[in-house]
């Protein structure tokens, strides 16, 4: 039963992550075309902050989806407790101060597996944006990527 309920939520999380990656990369691509502003540190910071915000927002929404599942399964009496438990699982902290009943206990590791994957994907998107900015900056200043600034 854990897989029957857990796998659809995992797939929904994958879809959310894909949507937010697409939005984040499209926004990044649109803004990075403003070459005249690309040398501005404030512009670069804002651009990277936008990508990071979208990736974190995606992760927070996914935590809420898992929390909703826990509430629907009657595991928690308040949504707040469910969100806390979900955040601890999704971020793979594993405090263990609030646990699922034995019947639904395997949902915890499923959420943790999803969370670690989603944080990894989020990190790769942010890293790609940083590398791209560094390469564009080097190219604009006549340096090869990897040369000292």
Number of C-alpha atoms within 10 A of each C-alpha: 9 13 13 8 13 20 15 11 20 20 12 15 23 17 13 18 24 15 12 20 20 12 15 23 18 13 14 16 13 10 15 19 10 11 12 8 13 18 15 11 10 11 15 17 10 12 22 18 13 17 24 19 14 18 23 18 15 23 24 15 14 27 26 19 18 26 24 17 18 23 18 12 11 13 17 20 11 12 15 13 16 24 21 15 25 28 23 21 26 27 18 17 11 17 10 10 7 14 15 17 11 7 10 17 12 15 22 22 15 18 26 20 16 25 24 15 14 24 18 12 16 22 15 12 18 22 14 13 21 16 13 14 18 15 16 19 18 17 12 13 11 10 14 14 15 9 8 7 10
